[in-house]
């Protein structure tokens, strides 16, 4: 990470392959998702912004 972590939001890092589905809709159907990425490293500071499936 470059810089200090925000004190009010604890962050977690993930070093594992998982899919991030990029869409413009809030809850798209599987056939509506055209872009999927698998990052090498991810930092999550607000767990409310993502959902596990």
C-alpha distance matrix in Angstrom:
0.0 3.8 6.2 7.8 8.2 11.7 14.4 16.7 14.7 13.2 10.5 11.0 9.5 12.2 13.0 16.4 18.6 19.7 21.1 19.8 23.0 22.8 25.9 27.4 29.3 28.3 30.0 31.1 33.5 32.3 34.4 32.8 29.2 29.2 25.5 23.5 20.2 18.6 14.8 13.6 10.3 10.1 8.5 11.5 12.0 15.7 17.8 20.8 19.5 19.8 22.6 23.2 26.2
3.8 0.0 3.8 7.0 8.9 11.9 14.9 17.4 16.0 15.3 13.1 14.3 13.1 15.8 16.6 19.9 21.8 22.8 23.9 22.2 25.1 24.4 27.3 28.4 30.6 29.8 31.9 33.0 35.5 34.5 36.3 34.5 31.0 30.7 27.0 25.5 22.2 21.1 17.3 16.4 13.4 13.1 11.4 14.1 14.1 17.6 20.2 22.8 21.3 22.1 25.2 26.2 29.2
6.2 3.8 0.0 3.8 6.7 9.3 12.1 14.9 14.3 13.9 12.6 14.7 14.4 17.7 19.0 22.4 24.4 25.1 26.2 24.3 27.0 26.3 28.9 29.7 31.6 30.5 32.8 34.3 37.0 36.3 38.4 36.3 33.0 33.0 29.5 28.0 24.9 23.9 20.3 19.5 16.2 15.3 12.8 14.8 13.7 17.1 20.1 22.5 21.5 22.8 26.0 27.2 30.5
7.8 7.0 3.8 0.0 3.8 6.4 8.6 11.7 11.5 11.1 10.7 13.3 13.9 17.6 19.4 22.8 25.1 25.6 26.8 24.9 27.7 27.2 29.7 30.4 31.9 30.4 32.6 34.5 37.2 36.7 39.0 37.0 33.9 34.3 30.8 29.1 26.3 25.1 21.6 20.9 17.3 15.9 12.8 14.0 12.2 15.6 18.6 21.0 20.6 22.1 25.2 26.4 29.9
8.2 8.9 6.7 3.8 0.0 3.8 6.1 8.8 8.0 7.4 7.1 10.2 11.6 15.3 17.7 20.8 23.1 23.2 24.4 22.6 25.3 25.1 27.4 28.2 29.4 27.5 29.6 31.7 34.4 34.0 36.6 34.6 31.5 32.3 29.0 27.2 24.6 23.4 20.2 19.7 16.0 14.0 10.4 10.9 8.7 12.1 14.9 17.5 17.3 18.8 21.8 23.1 26.7
11.7 11.9 9.3 6.4 3.8 0.0 3.8 5.6 5.7 7.0 8.0 11.7 13.8 17.4 20.3 23.1 25.1 24.7 25.5 23.3 25.6 25.2 27.1 27.4 28.4 26.3 28.6 31.0 34.0 34.0 36.6 34.4 31.6 32.6 29.6 28.0 25.8 25.1 22.1 22.2 18.5 15.9 12.2 11.5 8.3 10.8 14.0 15.9 16.1 18.2 21.3 23.1 26.8
14.4 14.9 12.1 8.6 6.1 3.8 0.0 3.8 5.6 6.6 9.1 12.7 15.4 19.0 22.0 24.8 27.1 26.6 27.8 25.8 28.2 28.0 29.8 30.1 30.7 28.3 30.5 33.1 36.0 36.1 38.9 36.9 34.2 35.5 32.5 30.8 28.7 27.7 24.8 24.8 21.0 18.4 14.6 13.5 10.2 12.1 14.9 16.8 17.8 19.9 22.5 24.2 28.0
16.7 17.4 14.9 11.7 8.8 5.6 3.8 0.0 3.8 6.5 9.6 13.1 16.3 19.6 23.0 25.3 27.3 26.3 27.1 25.0 27.0 26.8 28.2 28.2 28.5 25.9 28.0 30.9 33.9 34.4 37.2 35.1 32.7 34.3 31.6 30.1 28.4 27.7 25.2 25.6 22.0 18.9 15.2 13.2 9.5 10.1 12.9 14.1 15.5 18.0 20.6 22.6 26.3
14.7 16.0 14.3 11.5 8.0 5.7 5.6 3.8 0.0 3.8 6.2 9.7 12.9 16.1 19.6 21.7 23.6 22.5 23.4 21.3 23.4 23.5 25.1 25.5 25.7 23.1 25.1 27.8 30.6 30.9 33.8 31.9 29.3 30.9 28.2 26.5 24.8 24.0 21.7 22.2 18.6 15.4 11.7 9.4 5.8 6.7 9.4 11.2 12.4 14.5 17.1 19.0 22.7
13.2 15.3 13.9 11.1 7.4 7.0 6.6 6.5 3.8 0.0 3.8 6.8 10.3 13.5 16.9 19.2 21.6 20.9 22.3 20.8 23.4 23.9 26.0 26.9 27.1 24.5 26.0 28.6 31.1 31.0 34.0 32.4 29.6 31.2 28.3 26.1 24.1 22.8 20.3 20.3 16.7 13.9 10.3 8.5 5.9 7.9 9.6 12.3 13.6 14.8 17.0 18.2 21.9
10.5 13.1 12.6 10.7 7.1 8.0 9.1 9.6 6.2 3.8 0.0 3.8 6.8 10.1 13.4 15.8 18.1 17.7 19.1 17.7 20.6 21.2 23.6 24.8 25.4 23.1 24.5 26.7 29.1 28.6 31.5 30.0 27.0 28.3 25.2 22.9 20.7 19.2 16.6 16.6 12.9 10.1 6.5 5.4 4.1 7.3 8.8 12.1 12.5 13.1 15.5 16.4 20.0
11.0 14.3 14.7 13.3 10.2 11.7 12.7 13.1 9.7 6.8 3.8 0.0 3.8 6.7 10.2 12.4 15.0 14.8 16.8 16.0 19.3 20.5 23.2 25.0 25.4 23.2 24.1 26.0 28.0 27.1 30.1 29.0 25.8 27.1 24.0 21.2 18.9 16.9 14.5 14.1 10.7 8.3 5.7 5.3 6.5 9.1 9.2 12.9 13.2 12.7 14.4 14.5 17.9
9.5 13.1 14.4 13.9 11.6 13.8 15.4 16.3 12.9 10.3 6.8 3.8 0.0 3.8 6.7 9.5 12.2 12.7 15.0 14.6 18.2 19.5 22.6 24.8 25.6 23.8 24.6 26.0 27.7 26.4 29.2 28.3 24.8 25.6 22.3 19.4 16.6 14.2 11.5 10.6 7.1 5.6 4.4 6.4 8.8 11.6 11.7 15.3 14.8 13.7 15.4 15.0 18.0
12.2 15.8 17.7 17.6 15.3 17.4 19.0 19.6 16.1 13.5 10.1 6.7 3.8 0.0 3.8 5.8 8.6 9.4 12.1 12.5 16.2 18.1 21.4 24.0 24.7 23.1 23.4 24.4 25.7 24.0 26.8 26.3 22.7 23.5 20.3 17.0 14.3 11.4 9.3 8.3 5.8 5.2 6.4 8.1 11.4 13.5 12.7 16.2 15.4 13.4 14.4 13.3 15.7
13.0 16.6 19.0 19.4 17.7 20.3 22.0 23.0 19.6 16.9 13.4 10.2 6.7 3.8 0.0 3.8 7.0 9.3 12.4 13.5 17.3 19.3 22.9 25.8 26.7 25.5 25.6 26.1 27.1 24.9 27.4 27.2 23.5 23.8 20.5 17.1 14.0 10.6 8.4 6.1 4.9 6.8 9.1 11.6 14.9 17.2 16.4 19.7 18.7 16.5 17.3 15.8 17.6
16.4 19.9 22.4 22.8 20.8 23.1 24.8 25.3 21.7 19.2 15.8 12.4 9.5 5.8 3.8 0.0 3.7 6.3 9.9 11.9 15.5 18.0 21.5 24.7 25.4 24.3 23.9 24.1 24.6 22.2 24.7 24.9 21.3 21.7 18.7 15.0 12.4 8.7 8.0 6.5 7.1 8.5 11.4 13.1 16.7 18.3 16.9 19.9 18.8 16.0 16.1 14.0 15.2
18.6 21.8 24.4 25.1 23.1 25.1 27.1 27.3 23.6 21.6 18.1 15.0 12.2 8.6 7.0 3.7 0.0 3.8 6.9 9.6 12.9 15.6 19.1 22.5 23.2 22.5 21.9 21.6 21.9 19.1 21.4 21.8 18.2 18.4 15.5 11.8 9.4 5.8 6.6 6.5 8.4 9.6 13.0 14.5 18.2 19.4 17.8 20.3 18.7 15.6 15.5 13.5 13.9
19.7 22.8 25.1 25.6 23.2 24.7 26.6 26.3 22.5 20.9 17.7 14.8 12.7 9.4 9.3 6.3 3.8 0.0 3.8 6.7 9.8 12.9 16.1 19.5 19.9 19.1 18.2 18.0 18.4 15.8 18.4 18.7 15.2 16.0 13.4 9.7 8.2 5.6 7.4 8.9 10.0 9.8 12.8 13.4 17.1 17.5 15.6 17.7 16.0 12.6 12.2 10.2 10.4
21.1 23.9 26.2 26.8 24.4 25.5 27.8 27.1 23.4 22.3 19.1 16.8 15.0 12.1 12.4 9.9 6.9 3.8 0.0 3.8 6.2 9.5 12.6 16.2 16.6 16.2 15.3 14.7 15.1 12.6 15.0 15.0 11.5 12.3 9.9 6.2 5.8 5.1 7.9 10.7 11.9 11.2 14.1 14.2 17.8 17.7 15.9 17.3 15.0 11.7 11.4 10.1 9.9
19.8 22.2 24.3 24.9 22.6 23.3 25.8 25.0 21.3 20.8 17.7 16.0 14.6 12.5 13.5 11.9 9.6 6.7 3.8 0.0 3.8 6.3 9.7 13.0 13.8 13.4 13.3 13.0 14.3 12.5 14.8 13.9 10.3 11.2 8.4 5.6 5.3 6.3 8.0 11.4 11.9 10.2 12.6 12.4 15.7 15.3 14.1 15.0 12.2 9.4 10.1 10.1 10.7
23.0 25.1 27.0 27.7 25.3 25.6 28.2 27.0 23.4 23.4 20.6 19.3 18.2 16.2 17.3 15.5 12.9 9.8 6.2 3.8 0.0 3.8 6.4 10.0 10.6 10.9 10.6 9.6 11.0 9.5 11.4 10.2 6.6 8.1 6.1 4.6 6.7 9.1 11.3 14.9 15.5 13.8 15.8 15.2 18.0 17.1 15.8 15.9 12.9 10.4 10.8 11.3 11.2
22.8 24.4 26.3 27.2 25.1 25.2 28.0 26.8 23.5 23.9 21.2 20.5 19.5 18.1 19.3 18.0 15.6 12.9 9.5 6.3 3.8 0.0 3.8 7.1 8.9 10.1 10.9 9.9 12.1 11.3 12.4 10.1 6.9 7.6 5.5 6.1 7.8 11.0 12.4 16.2 16.6 14.7 16.4 15.8 18.2 17.3 16.8 16.4 13.0 11.5 12.8 14.2 14.5
25.9 27.3 28.9 29.7 27.4 27.1 29.8 28.2 25.1 26.0 23.6 23.2 22.6 21.4 22.9 21.5 19.1 16.1 12.6 9.7 6.4 3.8 0.0 3.8 5.5 7.6 8.8 7.4 10.2 10.5 11.1 8.0 6.0 7.5 7.2 9.0 11.4 14.7 16.2 20.0 20.2 18.1 19.4 18.3 20.3 18.8 18.2 17.1 13.7 12.8 13.8 15.7 15.6
27.4 28.4 29.7 30.4 28.2 27.4 30.1 28.2 25.5 26.9 24.8 25.0 24.8 24.0 25.8 24.7 22.5 19.5 16.2 13.0 10.0 7.1 3.8 0.0 3.8 6.8 9.1 8.4 11.7 13.0 13.3 9.7 9.0 10.3 10.5 12.7 14.9 18.1 19.3 23.0 22.9 20.5 21.3 19.9 21.2 19.4 19.2 17.5 14.2 14.1 15.5 18.0 18.2
29.3 30.6 31.6 31.9 29.4 28.4 30.7 28.5 25.7 27.1 25.4 25.4 25.6 24.7 26.7 25.4 23.2 19.9 16.6 13.8 10.6 8.9 5.5 3.8 0.0 3.8 5.7 5.6 9.3 11.5 12.3 8.9 9.2 11.6 12.4 14.0 16.6 19.5 21.0 24.7 24.4 21.8 22.4 20.5 21.7 19.4 18.7 16.5 13.7 13.5 14.1 16.6 16.6
28.3 29.8 30.5 30.4 27.5 26.3 28.3 25.9 23.1 24.5 23.1 23.2 23.8 23.1 25.5 24.3 22.5 19.1 16.2 13.4 10.9 10.1 7.6 6.8 3.8 0.0 3.8 6.2 9.9 12.2 14.1 11.3 11.1 14.1 14.4 15.1 17.3 19.6 20.8 24.3 23.7 20.7 20.9 18.5 19.5 16.7 15.7 13.2 10.9 10.8 11.2 14.0 14.4
30.0 31.9 32.8 32.6 29.6 28.6 30.5 28.0 25.1 26.0 24.5 24.1 24.6 23.4 25.6 23.9 21.9 18.2 15.3 13.3 10.6 10.9 8.8 9.1 5.7 3.8 0.0 3.8 6.8 9.4 11.7 9.7 10.0 13.5 14.3 14.7 17.3 19.4 21.2 24.6 24.3 21.6 22.2 19.8 21.2 18.5 16.7 14.5 12.7 11.5 10.6 12.8 12.2
31.1 33.0 34.3 34.5 31.7 31.0 33.1 30.9 27.8 28.6 26.7 26.0 26.0 24.4 26.1 24.1 21.6 18.0 14.7 13.0 9.6 9.9 7.4 8.4 5.6 6.2 3.8 0.0 3.8 6.4 8.1 6.0 6.8 10.4 12.0 12.9 16.0 18.6 20.8 24.4 24.7 22.4 23.5 21.7 23.5 21.1 19.5 17.7 15.5 13.9 13.0 14.5 13.3
33.5 35.5 37.0 37.2 34.4 34.0 36.0 33.9 30.6 31.1 29.1 28.0 27.7 25.7 27.1 24.6 21.9 18.4 15.1 14.3 11.0 12.1 10.2 11.7 9.3 9.9 6.8 3.8 0.0 3.8 5.5 5.3 7.0 10.6 12.8 13.4 16.9 19.2 22.0 25.4 26.1 24.2 25.7 24.1 26.2 24.0 21.9 20.4 18.4 16.3 14.8 15.4 13.3
32.3 34.5 36.3 36.7 34.0 34.0 36.1 34.4 30.9 31.0 28.6 27.1 26.4 24.0 24.9 22.2 19.1 15.8 12.6 12.5 9.5 11.3 10.5 13.0 11.5 12.2 9.4 6.4 3.8 0.0 3.8 5.4 5.6 8.8 10.8 10.9 14.4 16.5 19.7 23.0 24.1 22.6 24.7 23.4 26.0 24.3 22.1 21.2 19.1 16.5 14.9 14.8 12.3
34.4 36.3 38.4 39.0 36.6 36.6 38.9 37.2 33.8 34.0 31.5 30.1 29.2 26.8 27.4 24.7 21.4 18.4 15.0 14.8 11.4 12.4 11.1 13.3 12.3 14.1 11.7 8.1 5.5 3.8 0.0 3.8 5.6 7.5 10.6 11.8 15.6 18.2 21.4 24.8 26.2 25.0 27.2 26.2 28.8 27.2 25.3 24.3 21.9 19.6 18.4 18.4 16.0
32.8 34.5 36.3 37.0 34.6 34.4 36.9 35.1 31.9 32.4 30.0 29.0 28.3 26.3 27.2 24.9 21.8 18.7 15.0 13.9 10.2 10.1 8.0 9.7 8.9 11.3 9.7 6.0 5.3 5.4 3.8 0.0 3.8 6.2 9.3 11.2 14.9 18.0 20.8 24.4 25.5 23.9 25.8 24.7 27.0 25.3 23.8 22.6 19.9 18.0 17.5 18.3 16.5
29.2 31.0 33.0 33.9 31.5 31.6 34.2 32.7 29.3 29.6 27.0 25.8 24.8 22.7 23.5 21.3 18.2 15.2 11.5 10.3 6.6 6.9 6.0 9.0 9.2 11.1 10.0 6.8 7.0 5.6 5.6 3.8 0.0 3.8 5.8 7.4 11.1 14.2 17.0 20.6 21.7 20.3 22.4 21.6 24.2 22.8 21.5 20.7 17.8 15.7 15.4 16.0 14.6
29.2 30.7 33.0 34.3 32.3 32.6 35.5 34.3 30.9 31.2 28.3 27.1 25.6 23.5 23.8 21.7 18.4 16.0 12.3 11.2 8.1 7.6 7.5 10.3 11.6 14.1 13.5 10.4 10.6 8.8 7.5 6.2 3.8 0.0 3.8 6.8 10.2 13.7 16.4 20.0 21.6 20.6 23.1 22.9 25.6 24.7 23.7 23.2 20.0 18.1 18.3 18.8 17.5
25.5 27.0 29.5 30.8 29.0 29.6 32.5 31.6 28.2 28.3 25.2 24.0 22.3 20.3 20.5 18.7 15.5 13.4 9.9 8.4 6.1 5.5 7.2 10.5 12.4 14.4 14.3 12.0 12.8 10.8 10.6 9.3 5.8 3.8 0.0 3.8 6.7 10.4 12.8 16.4 18.0 17.1 19.7 19.9 22.7 22.2 21.5 21.5 18.2 16.2 16.9 17.4 16.7
23.5 25.5 28.0 29.1 27.2 28.0 30.8 30.1 26.5 26.1 22.9 21.2 19.4 17.0 17.1 15.0 11.8 9.7 6.2 5.6 4.6 6.1 9.0 12.7 14.0 15.1 14.7 12.9 13.4 10.9 11.8 11.2 7.4 6.8 3.8 0.0 3.8 7.0 9.9 13.4 15.1 14.4 17.3 17.6 20.8 20.6 19.5 20.1 17.0 14.5 14.9 14.8 14.2
20.2 22.2 24.9 26.3 24.6 25.8 28.7 28.4 24.8 24.1 20.7 18.9 16.6 14.3 14.0 12.4 9.4 8.2 5.8 5.3 6.7 7.8 11.4 14.9 16.6 17.3 17.3 16.0 16.9 14.4 15.6 14.9 11.1 10.2 6.7 3.8 0.0 3.8 6.2 9.8 11.6 11.5 14.6 15.6 19.0 19.4 18.7 19.9 16.9 14.5 15.4 15.1 15.2
18.6 21.1 23.9 25.1 23.4 25.1 27.7 27.7 24.0 22.8 19.2 16.9 14.2 11.4 10.6 8.7 5.8 5.6 5.1 6.3 9.1 11.0 14.7 18.1 19.5 19.6 19.4 18.6 19.2 16.5 18.2 18.0 14.2 13.7 10.4 7.0 3.8 0.0 3.8 6.7 8.9 9.5 13.2 14.6 18.3 19.1 18.2 20.0 17.5 14.8 15.5 14.5 14.8
14.8 17.3 20.3 21.6 20.2 22.1 24.8 25.2 21.7 20.3 16.6 14.5 11.5 9.3 8.4 8.0 6.6 7.4 7.9 8.0 11.3 12.4 16.2 19.3 21.0 20.8 21.2 20.8 22.0 19.7 21.4 20.8 17.0 16.4 12.8 9.9 6.2 3.8 0.0 3.8 5.5 6.6 10.3 12.5 16.0 17.5 17.2 19.4 16.9 14.8 16.2 15.6 16.7
13.6 16.4 19.5 20.9 19.7 22.2 24.8 25.6 22.2 20.3 16.6 14.1 10.6 8.3 6.1 6.5 6.5 8.9 10.7 11.4 14.9 16.2 20.0 23.0 24.7 24.3 24.6 24.4 25.4 23.0 24.8 24.4 20.6 20.0 16.4 13.4 9.8 6.7 3.8 0.0 3.8 6.9 10.5 13.4 16.9 19.0 18.7 21.5 19.3 17.2 18.5 17.5 18.8
10.3 13.4 16.2 17.3 16.0 18.5 21.0 22.0 18.6 16.7 12.9 10.7 7.1 5.8 4.9 7.1 8.4 10.0 11.9 11.9 15.5 16.6 20.2 22.9 24.4 23.7 24.3 24.7 26.1 24.1 26.2 25.5 21.7 21.6 18.0 15.1 11.6 8.9 5.5 3.8 0.0 3.8 7.0 10.2 13.5 15.9 16.0 19.0 17.2 15.5 17.3 16.7 18.7
10.1 13.1 15.3 15.9 14.0 15.9 18.4 18.9 15.4 13.9 10.1 8.3 5.6 5.2 6.8 8.5 9.6 9.8 11.2 10.2 13.8 14.7 18.1 20.5 21.8 20.7 21.6 22.4 24.2 22.6 25.0 23.9 20.3 20.6 17.1 14.4 11.5 9.5 6.6 6.9 3.8 0.0 3.8 6.5 10.0 12.2 12.4 15.3 13.5 12.1 14.2 14.2 16.6
8.5 11.4 12.8 12.8 10.4 12.2 14.6 15.2 11.7 10.3 6.5 5.7 4.4 6.4 9.1 11.4 13.0 12.8 14.1 12.6 15.8 16.4 19.4 21.3 22.4 20.9 22.2 23.5 25.7 24.7 27.2 25.8 22.4 23.1 19.7 17.3 14.6 13.2 10.3 10.5 7.0 3.8 0.0 3.8 6.5 9.4 10.4 13.5 12.1 11.6 14.2 14.8 17.9
11.5 14.1 14.8 14.0 10.9 11.5 13.5 13.2 9.4 8.5 5.4 5.3 6.4 8.1 11.6 13.1 14.5 13.4 14.2 12.4 15.2 15.8 18.3 19.9 20.5 18.5 19.8 21.7 24.1 23.4 26.2 24.7 21.6 22.9 19.9 17.6 15.6 14.6 12.5 13.4 10.2 6.5 3.8 0.0 3.8 5.8 6.6 9.7 8.8 8.7 11.4 12.5 16.0
12.0 14.1 13.7 12.2 8.7 8.3 10.2 9.5 5.8 5.9 4.1 6.5 8.8 11.4 14.9 16.7 18.2 17.1 17.8 15.7 18.0 18.2 20.3 21.2 21.7 19.5 21.2 23.5 26.2 26.0 28.8 27.0 24.2 25.6 22.7 20.8 19.0 18.3 16.0 16.9 13.5 10.0 6.5 3.8 0.0 3.8 6.4 9.1 8.9 10.2 13.1 14.9 18.5
15.7 17.6 17.1 15.6 12.1 10.8 12.1 10.1 6.7 7.9 7.3 9.1 11.6 13.5 17.2 18.3 19.4 17.5 17.7 15.3 17.1 17.3 18.8 19.4 19.4 16.7 18.5 21.1 24.0 24.3 27.2 25.3 22.8 24.7 22.2 20.6 19.4 19.1 17.5 19.0 15.9 12.2 9.4 5.8 3.8 0.0 3.8 5.4 5.8 7.9 10.8 13.2 16.8
17.8 20.2 20.1 18.6 14.9 14.0 14.9 12.9 9.4 9.6 8.8 9.2 11.7 12.7 16.4 16.9 17.8 15.6 15.9 14.1 15.8 16.8 18.2 19.2 18.7 15.7 16.7 19.5 21.9 22.1 25.3 23.8 21.5 23.7 21.5 19.5 18.7 18.2 17.2 18.7 16.0 12.4 10.4 6.6 6.4 3.8 0.0 3.8 5.4 5.8 7.7 9.8 13.5
20.8 22.8 22.5 21.0 17.5 15.9 16.8 14.1 11.2 12.3 12.1 12.9 15.3 16.2 19.7 19.9 20.3 17.7 17.3 15.0 15.9 16.4 17.1 17.5 16.5 13.2 14.5 17.7 20.4 21.2 24.3 22.6 20.7 23.2 21.5 20.1 19.9 20.0 19.4 21.5 19.0 15.3 13.5 9.7 9.1 5.4 3.8 0.0 3.8 5.7 7.4 10.5 13.8
19.5 21.3 21.5 20.6 17.3 16.1 17.8 15.5 12.4 13.6 12.5 13.2 14.8 15.4 18.7 18.8 18.7 16.0 15.0 12.2 12.9 13.0 13.7 14.2 13.7 10.9 12.7 15.5 18.4 19.1 21.9 19.9 17.8 20.0 18.2 17.0 16.9 17.5 16.9 19.3 17.2 13.5 12.1 8.8 8.9 5.8 5.4 3.8 0.0 3.8 7.0 10.4 13.5
19.8 22.1 22.8 22.1 18.8 18.2 19.9 18.0 14.5 14.8 13.1 12.7 13.7 13.4 16.5 16.0 15.6 12.6 11.7 9.4 10.4 11.5 12.8 14.1 13.5 10.8 11.5 13.9 16.3 16.5 19.6 18.0 15.7 18.1 16.2 14.5 14.5 14.8 14.8 17.2 15.5 12.1 11.6 8.7 10.2 7.9 5.8 5.7 3.8 0.0 3.8 6.9 9.8
22.6 25.2 26.0 25.2 21.8 21.3 22.5 20.6 17.1 17.0 15.5 14.4 15.4 14.4 17.3 16.1 15.5 12.2 11.4 10.1 10.8 12.8 13.8 15.5 14.1 11.2 10.6 13.0 14.8 14.9 18.4 17.5 15.4 18.3 16.9 14.9 15.4 15.5 16.2 18.5 17.3 14.2 14.2 11.4 13.1 10.8 7.7 7.4 7.0 3.8 0.0 3.8 6.5
23.2 26.2 27.2 26.4 23.1 23.1 24.2 22.6 19.0 18.2 16.4 14.5 15.0 13.3 15.8 14.0 13.5 10.2 10.1 10.1 11.3 14.2 15.7 18.0 16.6 14.0 12.8 14.5 15.4 14.8 18.4 18.3 16.0 18.8 17.4 14.8 15.1 14.5 15.6 17.5 16.7 14.2 14.8 12.5 14.9 13.2 9.8 10.5 10.4 6.9 3.8 0.0 3.8
26.2 29.2 30.5 29.9 26.7 26.8 28.0 26.3 22.7 21.9 20.0 17.9 18.0 15.7 17.6 15.2 13.9 10.4 9.9 10.7 11.2 14.5 15.6 18.2 16.6 14.4 12.2 13.3 13.3 12.3 16.0 16.5 14.6 17.5 16.7 14.2 15.2 14.8 16.7 18.8 18.7 16.6 17.9 16.0 18.5 16.8 13.5 13.8 13.5 9.8 6.5 3.8 0.0
